[in-house]
């Protein structure tokens, strides 16, 4: 029988054997002054961007981005463009996976007033210049954001760096 590339058509035990790669999506949200929205999560040290894991029900990266922005800071984003895809290798204590980053553009002043953080996950938010945001973010996220804002298109990264 020829190989079938669609795991959904396989028997359950075969579908379970197909490798799974965790995926998440995040958002670059700017105000009209070019400041970036950063969030202080309650569940880890440091600062982050709005975003999170894609749902296993078939949610797309863009749908995950929009949902996470709505859940974490109460904002509705209607447009965005993919600016980075970053593959993180698994390491002890970290599953790795694929990270999608969308630039959702500058928000209008009315939207800025609508930031309401999800208190279970986010303790505070700030609008900061990109350079300051980069100093607040860490590791692959800092490199991913830096690469994305430096280019006009979309960049592919591995652990936040261009592949060798």
Backbone as JSON Lines, residues from 0, in Angstrom:
{"i":0,"aa":"X","n":[0.85,-1.18,0.0],"ca":[0.0,0.0,0.0],"c":[0.89,1.24,0.0]}
{"i":1,"aa":"X","n":[0.58,2.26,-0.82],"ca":[1.4,3.46,-0.85],"c":[1.29,4.23,0.47]}
{"i":2,"aa":"X","n":[2.36,4.96,0.84],"ca":[2.3,5.72,2.09],"c":[1.24,6.8,2.02]}
{"i":3,"aa":"X","n":[0.61,7.06,3.15],"ca":[-0.44,8.07,3.26],"c":[0.1,9.19,4.13]}
{"i":4,"aa":"X","n":[0.14,10.4,3.6],"ca":[0.69,11.53,4.34],"c":[-0.29,12.15,5.32]}
{"i":5,"aa":"X","n":[-1.53,11.71,5.34],"ca":[-2.53,12.29,6.2],"c":[-2.75,11.4,7.42]}
{"i":6,"aa":"X","n":[-2.19,11.79,8.57],"ca":[-2.31,10.98,9.79],"c":[-3.77,10.82,10.22]}
{"i":7,"aa":"X","n":[-4.64,11.75,9.82],"ca":[-6.04,11.67,10.2],"c":[-6.76,10.48,9.59]}
{"i":8,"aa":"X","n":[-6.2,9.93,8.52],"ca":[-6.81,8.76,7.88],"c":[-6.23,7.45,8.41]}
{"i":9,"aa":"X","n":[-5.33,7.51,9.35],"ca":[-4.69,6.31,9.89],"c":[-5.48,5.76,11.06]}
{"i":10,"aa":"X","n":[-5.21,4.51,11.35],"ca":[-5.79,3.88,12.54],"c":[-5.26,4.62,13.77]}
{"i":11,"aa":"X","n":[-6.01,4.66,14.88],"ca":[-5.59,5.42,16.06],"c":[-4.17,5.08,16.53]}
{"i":12,"aa":"X","n":[-3.8,3.81,16.56],"ca":[-2.47,3.47,17.05],"c":[-1.39,3.98,16.1]}
{"i":13,"aa":"X","n":[-1.67,4.06,14.8],"ca":[-0.71,4.6,13.85],"c":[-0.61,6.12,13.99]}
{"i":14,"aa":"X","n":[-1.75,6.79,14.16],"ca":[-1.75,8.25,14.3],"c":[-0.99,8.66,15.55]}
{"i":15,"aa":"X","n":[-1.09,7.88,16.63],"ca":[-0.37,8.2,17.86],"c":[1.14,8.1,17.67]}
{"i":16,"aa":"X","n":[1.59,7.31,16.7],"ca":[3.02,7.12,16.47],"c":[3.63,8.24,15.64]}
{"i":17,"aa":"X","n":[2.8,9.1,15.03],"ca":[3.3,10.2,14.23],"c":[3.91,11.24,15.17]}
{"i":18,"aa":"X","n":[5.14,11.7,14.9],"ca":[5.75,12.71,15.78],"c":[4.9,13.98,15.86]}
{"i":19,"aa":"X","n":[4.83,14.55,17.04],"ca":[4.1,15.8,17.26],"c":[5.08,16.88,17.68]}
{"i":20,"aa":"X","n":[4.91,18.06,17.13],"ca":[5.75,19.2,17.47],"c":[4.85,20.27,18.05]}
{"i":21,"aa":"X","n":[5.07,20.68,19.31],"ca":[4.25,21.75,19.89],"c":[4.39,23.03,19.08]}
{"i":22,"aa":"X","n":[3.31,23.78,18.98],"ca":[3.33,25.04,18.24],"c":[2.61,26.12,19.04]}
{"i":23,"aa":"X","n":[3.12,27.33,18.93],"ca":[2.48,28.46,19.58],"c":[2.53,29.67,18.65]}
{"i":24,"aa":"X","n":[1.75,30.68,19.0],"ca":[1.69,31.9,18.2],"c":[1.7,33.1,19.13]}
{"i":25,"aa":"X","n":[2.4,34.14,18.72],"ca":[2.49,35.36,19.5],"c":[2.24,36.58,18.64]}
{"i":26,"aa":"X","n":[2.06,37.73,19.31],"ca":[1.71,38.96,18.61],"c":[2.63,40.11,18.99]}
{"i":27,"aa":"X","n":[3.01,40.85,17.98],"ca":[3.63,42.16,18.18],"c":[2.5,43.17,18.06]}
{"i":28,"aa":"X","n":[2.21,43.88,19.16],"ca":[1.17,44.9,19.19],"c":[1.84,46.23,19.51]}
{"i":29,"aa":"X","n":[1.62,47.22,18.65],"ca":[2.25,48.52,18.81],"c":[1.2,49.6,19.03]}
{"i":30,"aa":"X","n":[1.61,50.67,19.72],"ca":[0.75,51.86,19.79],"c":[1.18,52.8,18.65]}
{"i":31,"aa":"X","n":[0.54,53.94,18.53],"ca":[0.84,54.84,17.41],"c":[2.22,55.49,17.53]}
{"i":32,"aa":"X","n":[2.86,55.36,18.69],"ca":[4.2,55.89,18.89],"c":[5.27,54.82,18.63]}
{"i":33,"aa":"X","n":[4.86,53.64,18.2],"ca":[5.8,52.57,17.91],"c":[6.23,51.78,19.13]}
{"i":34,"aa":"X","n":[5.56,52.01,20.27],"ca":[5.9,51.24,21.48],"c":[5.23,49.87,21.41]}
{"i":35,"aa":"X","n":[5.91,48.87,21.95],"ca":[5.47,47.49,21.91],"c":[4.82,47.09,23.23]}
{"i":36,"aa":"X","n":[3.76,46.31,23.15],"ca":[3.1,45.81,24.35],"c":[3.86,44.59,24.87]}
{"i":37,"aa":"X","n":[4.29,44.64,26.13],"ca":[4.9,43.5,26.79],"c":[4.09,43.17,28.04]}
{"i":38,"aa":"X","n":[4.08,41.88,28.39],"ca":[3.29,41.39,29.5],"c":[4.18,40.72,30.53]}
{"i":39,"aa":"X","n":[3.83,40.86,31.8],"ca":[4.54,40.2,32.91],"c":[3.71,38.99,33.33]}
{"i":40,"aa":"X","n":[4.15,37.77,32.95],"ca":[3.37,36.59,33.33],"c":[3.52,36.25,34.81]}
{"i":41,"aa":"X","n":[2.49,35.64,35.37],"ca":[2.52,35.24,36.78],"c":[3.19,33.88,36.97]}
{"i":42,"aa":"X","n":[3.34,33.11,35.9],"ca":[3.8,31.73,35.99],"c":[5.27,31.53,35.66]}
{"i":43,"aa":"X","n":[5.99,32.63,35.32],"ca":[7.42,32.52,35.04],"c":[8.06,33.89,35.21]}
{"i":44,"aa":"X","n":[9.38,33.88,35.33],"ca":[10.12,35.13,35.49],"c":[10.2,35.87,34.16]}
{"i":45,"aa":"X","n":[10.42,37.16,34.24],"ca":[10.64,37.96,33.04],"c":[9.36,38.45,32.4]}
{"i":46,"aa":"X","n":[9.52,38.98,31.2],"ca":[8.43,39.58,30.42],"c":[8.25,38.78,29.14]}
{"i":47,"aa":"X","n":[7.08,38.92,28.55],"ca":[6.78,38.18,27.33],"c":[5.85,39.01,26.46]}
{"i":48,"aa":"X","n":[5.43,38.42,25.36],"ca":[4.45,39.03,24.45],"c":[3.12,38.29,24.6]}
{"i":49,"aa":"X","n":[2.03,38.9,24.16],"ca":[0.78,38.14,24.12],"c":[0.95,36.93,23.18]}
{"i":50,"aa":"X","n":[0.5,35.78,23.64],"ca":[0.6,34.59,22.8],"c":[0.56,33.33,23.63]}
{"i":51,"aa":"X","n":[0.54,32.2,22.94],"ca":[0.53,30.93,23.65],"c":[0.32,29.77,22.71]}
{"i":52,"aa":"X","n":[0.12,28.61,23.3],"ca":[0.01,27.34,22.57],"c":[-1.22,27.31,21.67]}
{"i":53,"aa":"X","n":[-1.02,26.7,20.5],"ca":[-2.14,26.43,19.59],"c":[-2.94,25.27,20.15]}
{"i":54,"aa":"X","n":[-4.26,25.34,20.02],"ca":[-5.13,24.26,20.45],"c":[-5.0,23.08,19.5]}
{"i":55,"aa":"X","n":[-5.12,21.86,20.03],"ca":[-4.96,20.64,19.24],"c":[-6.18,20.32,18.38]}
{"i":56,"aa":"X","n":[-7.2,21.17,18.43],"ca":[-8.43,20.91,17.68],"c":[-8.37,21.39,16.23]}
{"i":57,"aa":"X","n":[-7.18,21.76,15.76],"ca":[-7.04,22.23,14.39],"c":[-6.94,23.74,14.29]}
{"i":58,"aa":"X","n":[-6.79,24.42,15.42],"ca":[-6.64,25.87,15.43],"c":[-5.41,26.25,14.6]}
{"i":59,"aa":"X","n":[-5.55,27.28,13.76],"ca":[-4.43,27.75,12.95],"c":[-3.54,28.67,13.78]}
{"i":60,"aa":"X","n":[-2.31,28.94,13.32],"ca":[-1.47,29.9,14.05],"c":[-2.12,31.27,14.2]}
{"i":61,"aa":"X","n":[-2.76,31.78,13.15],"ca":[-3.4,33.09,13.23],"c":[-4.57,33.06,14.21]}
{"i":62,"aa":"X","n":[-5.37,31.99,14.19],"ca":[-6.47,31.88,15.15],"c":[-5.94,31.83,16.58]}
{"i":63,"aa":"X","n":[-4.84,31.11,16.8],"ca":[-4.24,31.04,18.14],"c":[-3.75,32.4,18.57]}
{"i":64,"aa":"X","n":[-3.11,33.13,17.67],"ca":[-2.63,34.48,17.99],"c":[-3.79,35.36,18.44]}
{"i":65,"aa":"X","n":[-4.85,35.4,17.65],"ca":[-6.0,36.24,17.98],"c":[-6.64,35.84,19.31]}
{"i":66,"aa":"X","n":[-6.79,34.52,19.53],"ca":[-7.4,34.02,20.77],"c":[-6.55,34.39,21.97]}
{"i":67,"aa":"X","n":[-5.24,34.17,21.88],"ca":[-4.36,34.46,23.01],"c":[-4.33,35.95,23.32]}
{"i":68,"aa":"X","n":[-4.31,36.81,22.31],"ca":[-4.36,38.26,22.55],"c":[-5.65,38.63,23.27]}
{"i":69,"aa":"X","n":[-6.75,38.07,22.81],"ca":[-8.06,38.34,23.44],"c":[-8.07,37.85,24.89]}
{"i":70,"aa":"X","n":[-7.57,36.62,25.13],"ca":[-7.59,36.05,26.48],"c":[-6.64,36.78,27.43]}
{"i":71,"aa":"X","n":[-5.43,37.08,26.97],"ca":[-4.41,37.62,27.89],"c":[-4.53,39.12,28.12]}
{"i":72,"aa":"X","n":[-5.03,39.87,27.13],"ca":[-5.08,41.32,27.35],"c":[-6.37,41.98,26.86]}
{"i":73,"aa":"X","n":[-7.36,41.19,26.49],"ca":[-8.67,41.74,26.19],"c":[-8.79,42.52,24.9]}
{"i":74,"aa":"X","n":[-7.83,42.4,24.0],"ca":[-7.86,43.14,22.75],"c":[-8.28,42.24,21.59]}
{"i":75,"aa":"X","n":[-8.99,42.82,20.64],"ca":[-9.37,42.12,19.41],"c":[-8.45,42.6,18.3]}
{"i":76,"aa":"X","n":[-7.7,41.68,17.71],"ca":[-6.89,42.03,16.55],"c":[-7.56,41.46,15.32]}
{"i":77,"aa":"X","n":[-7.62,42.28,14.28],"ca":[-8.32,41.85,13.07],"c":[-7.37,41.64,11.91]}
{"i":78,"aa":"X","n":[-6.16,42.13,12.02],"ca":[-5.2,41.97,10.93],"c":[-3.82,41.73,11.49]}
{"i":79,"aa":"X","n":[-3.04,41.03,10.71],"ca":[-1.67,40.77,11.11],"c":[-0.94,40.08,9.98]}
{"i":80,"aa":"X","n":[0.36,40.2,9.99],"ca":[1.15,39.49,8.99],"c":[2.22,38.68,9.7]}
{"i":81,"aa":"X","n":[2.49,37.51,9.17],"ca":[3.5,36.63,9.74],"c":[4.87,37.26,9.53]}
{"i":82,"aa":"X","n":[5.63,37.44,10.62],"ca":[6.95,38.05,10.51],"c":[8.08,37.12,10.92]}
{"i":83,"aa":"X","n":[7.77,36.01,11.62],"ca":[8.81,35.07,12.01],"c":[8.22,33.7,12.27]}
{"i":84,"aa":"X","n":[8.99,32.69,11.88],"ca":[8.74,31.3,12.25],"c":[10.03,30.83,12.88]}
{"i":85,"aa":"X","n":[9.95,30.35,14.11],"ca":[11.14,29.99,14.89],"c":[11.01,28.56,15.39]}
{"i":86,"aa":"X","n":[11.97,27.71,15.02],"ca":[11.98,26.32,15.5],"c":[12.89,26.25,16.71]}
{"i":87,"aa":"X","n":[12.35,25.79,17.84],"ca":[13.15,25.61,19.05],"c":[13.35,24.12,19.29]}
{"i":88,"aa":"X","n":[14.61,23.72,19.37],"ca":[14.91,22.31,19.63],"c":[14.51,21.96,21.06]}
{"i":89,"aa":"X","n":[14.03,20.72,21.24],"ca":[13.72,20.3,22.61],"c":[14.99,20.22,23.45]}
{"i":90,"aa":"X","n":[14.86,20.55,24.7],"ca":[15.96,20.44,25.68],"c":[15.37,19.91,26.97]}
{"i":91,"aa":"X","n":[16.2,19.46,27.88],"ca":[15.64,19.01,29.17],"c":[14.8,20.13,29.8]}
{"i":92,"aa":"X","n":[13.57,19.81,30.14],"ca":[12.68,20.78,30.76],"c":[11.98,21.71,29.79]}
{"i":93,"aa":"X","n":[12.24,21.56,28.5],"ca":[11.6,22.42,27.49],"c":[11.25,21.58,26.27]}
{"i":94,"aa":"X","n":[9.99,21.59,25.88],"ca":[9.51,20.74,24.79],"c":[9.98,21.18,23.42]}
{"i":95,"aa":"X","n":[10.42,22.43,23.29],"ca":[10.78,22.93,21.97],"c":[9.52,23.2,21.17]}
{"i":96,"aa":"X","n":[9.63,23.17,19.85],"ca":[8.47,23.37,19.0],"c":[8.65,24.49,18.01]}
{"i":97,"aa":"X","n":[7.55,24.9,17.41],"ca":[7.54,25.95,16.4],"c":[6.79,27.15,16.96]}
{"i":98,"aa":"X","n":[7.38,28.33,16.82],"ca":[6.77,29.57,17.29],"c":[6.48,30.46,16.08]}
{"i":99,"aa":"X","n":[5.23,30.87,15.94],"ca":[4.82,31.8,14.89],"c":[4.67,33.18,15.53]}
{"i":100,"aa":"X","n":[5.18,34.21,14.87],"ca":[5.07,35.57,15.39],"c":[4.42,36.45,14.33]}
{"i":101,"aa":"X","n":[3.35,37.14,14.74],"ca":[2.6,38.01,13.85],"c":[2.76,39.46,14.27]}
{"i":102,"aa":"X","n":[2.94,40.34,13.29],"ca":[2.92,41.78,13.53],"c":[1.49,42.23,13.28]}
{"i":103,"aa":"X","n":[0.82,42.63,14.35],"ca":[-0.58,43.04,14.26],"c":[-0.73,44.54,14.06]}
{"i":104,"aa":"X","n":[0.4,45.22,13.84],"ca":[0.38,46.62,13.49],"c":[0.05,47.54,14.64]}
{"i":105,"aa":"X","n":[-0.01,48.83,14.35],"ca":[-0.37,49.79,15.4],"c":[-1.86,49.74,15.69]}
{"i":106,"aa":"X","n":[-2.19,49.75,16.97],"ca":[-3.58,49.76,17.4],"c":[-4.06,51.2,17.51]}
{"i":107,"aa":"X","n":[-5.35,51.4,17.31],"ca":[-5.89,52.75,17.46],"c":[-5.98,53.1,18.94]}
{"i":108,"aa":"X","n":[-6.07,54.38,19.22],"ca":[-6.08,54.86,20.61],"c":[-7.2,54.23,21.44]}
{"i":109,"aa":"X","n":[-8.36,54.03,20.84],"ca":[-9.47,53.42,21.57],"c":[-9.14,52.01,22.02]}
{"i":110,"aa":"X","n":[-8.42,51.26,21.2],"ca":[-8.05,49.89,21.57],"c":[-7.05,49.89,22.72]}
{"i":111,"aa":"X","n":[-6.16,50.86,22.75],"ca":[-5.14,50.9,23.8],"c":[-5.76,51.01,25.18]}
{"i":112,"aa":"X","n":[-6.87,51.71,25.26],"ca":[-7.56,51.86,26.53],"c":[-8.26,50.57,26.95]}
{"i":113,"aa":"X","n":[-8.41,49.63,26.01],"ca":[-9.13,48.41,26.28],"c":[-8.3,47.27,26.82]}
{"i":114,"aa":"X","n":[-7.02,47.51,27.13],"ca":[-6.18,46.43,27.66],"c":[-6.69,46.03,29.04]}
{"i":115,"aa":"X","n":[-7.09,44.79,29.16],"ca":[-7.52,44.2,30.43],"c":[-6.8,42.86,30.53]}
{"i":116,"aa":"X","n":[-5.82,42.8,31.44],"ca":[-5.03,41.57,31.53],"c":[-5.8,40.46,32.23]}
{"i":117,"aa":"X","n":[-5.46,39.23,31.86],"ca":[-6.03,38.03,32.48],"c":[-5.27,37.81,33.78]}
{"i":118,"aa":"X","n":[-5.86,38.12,34.94],"ca":[-5.1,38.14,36.2],"c":[-4.5,36.79,36.6]}
{"i":119,"aa":"X","n":[-5.08,35.69,36.15],"ca":[-4.52,34.38,36.5],"c":[-3.17,34.16,35.83]}
{"i":120,"aa":"X","n":[-2.95,34.8,34.67],"ca":[-1.72,34.59,33.91],"c":[-0.83,35.81,33.78]}
{"i":121,"aa":"X","n":[-1.43,37.02,33.86],"ca":[-0.68,38.25,33.6],"c":[-0.84,39.21,34.78]}
{"i":122,"aa":"X","n":[0.3,39.65,35.34],"ca":[0.22,40.56,36.49],"c":[0.25,42.02,36.07]}
{"i":123,"aa":"X","n":[0.88,42.34,34.94],"ca":[0.91,43.73,34.48],"c":[1.29,43.79,33.01]}
{"i":124,"aa":"X","n":[1.1,44.98,32.43],"ca":[1.49,45.2,31.04],"c":[2.14,46.57,30.93]}
{"i":125,"aa":"X","n":[2.94,46.73,29.89],"ca":[3.59,48.01,29.62],"c":[3.69,48.21,28.12]}
{"i":126,"aa":"X","n":[3.63,49.47,27.7],"ca":[3.94,49.87,26.33],"c":[5.33,50.49,26.38]}
{"i":127,"aa":"X","n":[6.3,49.87,25.72],"ca":[7.69,50.32,25.82],"c":[8.31,50.41,24.43]}
{"i":128,"aa":"X","n":[9.32,51.28,24.27],"ca":[10.04,51.31,23.0],"c":[10.64,49.93,22.71]}
{"i":129,"aa":"X","n":[10.79,49.61,21.43],"ca":[11.27,48.28,21.05],"c":[12.61,47.96,21.7]}
{"i":130,"aa":"X","n":[13.54,48.92,21.73],"ca":[14.85,48.67,22.34],"c":[14.7,48.27,23.81]}
{"i":131,"aa":"X","n":[13.81,48.93,24.52],"ca":[13.57,48.59,25.92],"c":[12.91,47.22,26.04]}
{"i":132,"aa":"X","n":[11.96,46.94,25.14],"ca":[11.31,45.62,25.14],"c":[12.34,44.52,24.94]}
{"i":133,"aa":"X","n":[13.27,44.72,24.03],"ca":[14.3,43.71,23.78],"c":[15.15,43.45,25.02]}
{"i":134,"aa":"X","n":[15.36,44.48,25.84],"ca":[16.14,44.27,27.07],"c":[15.31,43.55,28.14]}
{"i":135,"aa":"X","n":[13.98,43.6,28.02],"ca":[13.1,42.94,28.99],"c":[12.82,41.48,28.64]}
{"i":136,"aa":"X","n":[12.84,41.17,27.35],"ca":[12.58,39.81,26.88],"c":[13.86,39.0,26.98]}
{"i":137,"aa":"X","n":[13.74,37.68,26.98],"ca":[14.96,36.87,27.12],"c":[15.05,35.81,26.03]}
{"i":138,"aa":"X","n":[16.27,35.33,25.82],"ca":[16.57,34.19,24.98],"c":[15.99,34.25,23.58]}
{"i":139,"aa":"X","n":[15.44,33.12,23.14],"ca":[14.93,33.06,21.77],"c":[13.84,34.09,21.47]}
{"i":140,"aa":"X","n":[13.02,34.44,22.46],"ca":[11.97,35.45,22.21],"c":[12.6,36.8,21.89]}
{"i":141,"aa":"X","n":[13.6,37.21,22.64],"ca":[14.29,38.48,22.36],"c":[14.88,38.45,20.96]}
{"i":142,"aa":"X","n":[15.55,37.35,20.61],"ca":[16.17,37.25,19.28],"c":[15.11,37.22,18.18]}
{"i":143,"aa":"X","n":[14.0,36.52,18.44],"ca":[12.91,36.44,17.46],"c":[12.32,37.82,17.19]}
{"i":144,"aa":"X","n":[12.02,38.55,18.25],"ca":[11.44,39.89,18.1],"c":[12.44,40.82,17.42]}
{"i":145,"aa":"X","n":[13.7,40.75,17.83],"ca":[14.73,41.59,17.2],"c":[14.86,41.33,15.72]}
{"i":146,"aa":"X","n":[14.86,40.06,15.33],"ca":[14.95,39.71,13.91],"c":[13.71,40.16,13.15]}
{"i":147,"aa":"X","n":[12.55,40.0,13.76],"ca":[11.29,40.36,13.09],"c":[11.17,41.86,12.86]}
{"i":148,"aa":"X","n":[11.56,42.68,13.84],"ca":[11.41,44.13,13.66],"c":[12.5,44.7,12.77]}
{"i":149,"aa":"X","n":[13.59,43.96,12.58],"ca":[14.68,44.44,11.73],"c":[14.42,44.22,10.25]}
{"i":150,"aa":"X","n":[13.46,43.36,9.92],"ca":[13.18,43.03,8.52],"c":[11.82,43.53,8.08]}
{"i":151,"aa":"X","n":[11.64,43.6,6.78],"ca":[10.36,44.01,6.23],"c":[9.51,42.82,5.82]}
{"i":152,"aa":"X","n":[10.06,41.62,5.83],"ca":[9.33,40.43,5.4],"c":[9.17,39.46,6.55]}
{"i":153,"aa":"X","n":[9.28,38.17,6.23],"ca":[9.17,37.11,7.22],"c":[10.52,36.42,7.32]}
{"i":154,"aa":"X","n":[10.91,36.05,8.53],"ca":[12.2,35.41,8.75],"c":[11.99,34.03,9.36]}
{"i":155,"aa":"X","n":[12.82,33.07,8.89],"ca":[12.84,31.74,9.49],"c":[14.04,31.68,10.43]}
{"i":156,"aa":"X","n":[13.81,31.19,11.67],"ca":[14.85,31.13,12.69],"c":[14.88,29.76,13.33]}
{"i":157,"aa":"X","n":[16.01,29.46,13.98],"ca":[16.13,28.27,14.83],"c":[16.72,28.75,16.14]}
{"i":158,"aa":"X","n":[15.98,28.56,17.23],"ca":[16.33,29.1,18.54],"c":[16.58,30.6,18.48]}
{"i":159,"aa":"X","n":[15.79,31.28,17.65],"ca":[15.88,32.73,17.55],"c":[17.0,33.24,16.68]}
{"i":160,"aa":"X","n":[17.7,32.34,15.98],"ca":[18.83,32.75,15.14],"c":[18.63,32.23,13.72]}
{"i":161,"aa":"X","n":[19.15,32.96,12.71],"ca":[19.12,32.41,11.36],"c":[19.91,31.1,11.31]}
{"i":162,"aa":"X","n":[19.4,30.1,10.59],"ca":[20.15,28.83,10.55],"c":[21.49,28.99,9.85]}
{"i":163,"aa":"X","n":[22.46,28.2,10.27],"ca":[23.81,28.28,9.69],"c":[23.83,27.67,8.31]}
